[in-house]
Amino acid sequence: MSVSILQYNVFQRPVFIDNPKEGDFKDERLTVFIEEILNPGKWDVLLLCEVFKGITLTSLCCLRGKRFKKLVEAAVDAGYHCHHGPDAPFCRRFLDGGLVILR
C-alpha cells in the first residue's frame, strides 16, 4: 500500500500583508493551485502551510478571508476532508497557525 503526500506552501499571507507595489498575485496563485494541484485522486494527503483564515479581532469574531473559504470549498468539492486549527484568541495573537491538512 502506498500513500501520496504533498507538503506545499500556498503562500496565502493574511489580509494587509502583501507588497502593494509589486503585488503578491494571491488570487492568481490560488486559482492555479486549485486547478493544477487539487485534483481528486492525485494526492491522499496534502499538508498546506500559510493558509491563514483571517485576522482575529476578538475571540468571537474572525474576519474569514475569501481565499481561505475558496480553498476549503474547492477541497471539499474535490472530495477532501479539511482540518485546520482553531481561531487565534485576541489576547495571544491576531493570526491562526496557517496550517491546513486535507485528506
N, C-alpha and C positions, 0 to 999 in steps of 0.2 A: 504494500500500500504506500502510495506517495502523496504528499501534501504540498501544494504550491503556495508559497507565501511571498508577498511583496511588501517591503518596507519602503515608504515613499514620503518625502517631504513635500506636501502640497503647496507650501509657501503662501498660505492664505492669511496673512497677518491681519490683525483686527482693524476695525474702523479707526480712522485717523492716523494710522501708522502706515505711511507709504511715502513715496517720493513723487510729489506732485509735478515736479519739473520733467522728469523722465517717464514717470508712470510705472506702475507695477504690473499692469495688464492682468490683474487678478481675475476679472470675468473671463477674459480670453483663455487664460491658462486653465481655469476650472472647466470651461467647456471642452477643451482638448482632453483634459484628464477624464472627464465623464465619457466622451466619445471613444477615446482610444484605449483607455486602461480599464475602465469599469465595465468590462464585458462579462455577462453571465457565463459561468463555467471556466473562465480563464484563470482565475485565482480562487483558492479555497479560503485564504485569509489575507486581508490587507491591513497592514499596520500603518496608520497615517499620522503624521505629526504636522503641527502648525495649521490645524483646522479649528480655529477659535470660534466659540459660539457667539461671542459678542462681549460688549462691555457691561459689567455688572454695576448698576448704580446703587442698588440696595439689595439686601438679602432676599427680597421678594420680587424684584424687578430686574430682569436681564433683557437688554436690547439684543435679541437674537438677530444675527446677521443673515442677510438674504443669501449669501454664498453658502453658509453652513446649512441652511434649510435646503437649498438647491442640491447640495451634495448628498445629504441624507435622503431626500426624496428620490434622487436618481439611484442611489444604492439600494433602497427598498424596492424600487421598481425593477432593478436588476436581480432581485432575489436574495440580497444580503440582509443579515440582521446587523443592526448598528448598535454599538456600545460606546459610550463616552462617559467621561467623568462628570461629577456634579458641577453646578454653577459655583463660581467663586464667591464666598461671603465678602461683603463690602469691607468689613473690619480688617481682613487679612490682605486682600489684594483685589485688583479690578478685573483680572482675567482668569479664565479657567486654564487647565493644562494644555489645551490644544491637541489632545490625543484622541484618536478615534480608531476603533477596531471594527472591521467589517468581516463577518464570517458567513 
